[in-house]
Amino acid sequence: MTTYKSLKTEVKDRILTITLNRPERLNAFNFDMQSEMVEVFKKVNDEDEVRAVIVTGEGRGFCAGADLGAGGSTFDTDKRPSIDKVGPGGLWRDGGGRVTLQIFECLKPVIAACNGPAVGVGVTMQLPMDIRLASTEARYGFVFGRRGLVMEACSSWFLPRLVGIQQATKWCYSGRVFPAQEALDGGLVSEILAPEDLIPRAREIGREIAENTSAVSVALMRQMMWRMLGASHPMEAHNIDSRGIATLGKMADAAEGVTSFLEKRPADYKLKVSEDMPGWFPWWDEPRFG
């Protein structure tokens, strides 16, 4: 397992746990964390032993947002080095967006286990994760307006789709920090747990996926659901549903799924995400059909 400067990683029970590991700075987001998270989420697609991913924070915080160690010039892109300058003009890309886009591309389910304060990029990085759990100690804040900035990490796309435009504007326009119960009431998280129950619950969800489902089925469904959030008509879903059923129905995992059910035994799925995705995947790069 690779050693990182700002993260800890562990694979157990086919679950990869990524722990943001700058506890002395409440796991504040810096260039190391940005590049390392992109690397981990890119690599995990080829790691067939991993069936689910948990992201949490070391110590009492999840992520306190961007590291503000540079003071007033923290967000001045002309005054800091960047690995995100692209193109002949040196256009700058938001680092949080690089992370969330890589999570969006992930083929494994991602569970956020928010153990403490999560503001700025600390909360926006959780938006493309599939299941968001909160400790009773969690706090959230889309604080950009209070820092003279705008929302980042593609959150203007993710947040309204997750919680609705009215709730998204309420949180972002005020920029205030709010408790876990409000996050639950507003649809940002699915459960609130005692601190000692947070990781066990995340692992319980991860194990249920790992022990009972086809890796290829879950990988395809993850991309189908996220990408259909931007579809203009249900016919787009019908097209890919039809293609998926027609293809997977001929593959070994479908036969095993039905046979194991009829024989009343646990399924033993063999297909691998790294090798056995359908030939038409990724379908969104093809010309539209239908």
Phi, psi and omega in degrees: 000135181293143174266132183242158179281325188241000181230155164242140178230143179211135174250123179211135181056035178068020178242127173269121174256122176255121180247119174295126196230063169228059190299333179293343178242025185051036178059036178301145187279124177227187184296322178298312181298317179303304185293325181289322177293319176301316181297314182297314183288335175287317183291328189294337179297333181262003182260092187293341178287346180263122179252343179206159183233136173245136175240127179215181181240149176277141176081212188267359179236155170277297175196122184278015181092197181296143175292119184264023184299337180273007177066218185298340180265010183309317187258008177278104187292344177281347186246014178215150177291155179214139174271006189247017175276126187229156175077170184296333180271000181067036179298144186262137176252138176296127182294322177299324177294324176300320180292310184293326177293324177290323175296319178302323181280352185297144179259006178245144175300141183238128183245123174271128176244087189277108188266353183189202182306136178219099182235159181057230180297341176297330176262323183293331177293341180278344188297320178277004174282150192280322183229125182245117178253147181234138166284158173298342179272356183290145173222145184232150177199123171267079197270012191300318179297333178278357176243009180071028183238188171238164177298150189225192177055034179062019186290338176291342173271313186287311192298311179298330178289330181278318189240357183092153186293323183294316179292321180298315181293323180302314181287319187282323181292325180278327182068015184278159176270135185228158186278172183299323181297321177293323177297321177293313181298327182272000176085010180283325179234161183258338181210151170244133185227155171300148183309319183287346181260353188296302182293318175304321179292318178299318180291325177299317178295316180298318180293322179300320177293310186297324188271347190232355189232161175280129181299319181292319178301312183293319179301316180292316181297324177301312180290324178300312184291314181297316185286333176289346175298335179256007182285150183266346184205147179297344176300330177297320176292319180300319180299311185282327173303312184297317179295318181296313180297317182296324182280307184293331179299339179266355187263166189296326184293327178293316177299318179293321180298316180289314182298315181296324177296313181293328180271001177055051178223161177297143178284151177238085184279135187250338186294145183244139179296325183290340187235334196242016175294147182303153182297338180272002178270133001276123186290336184290349176272355181269161170300147180294152179225162177098000000 
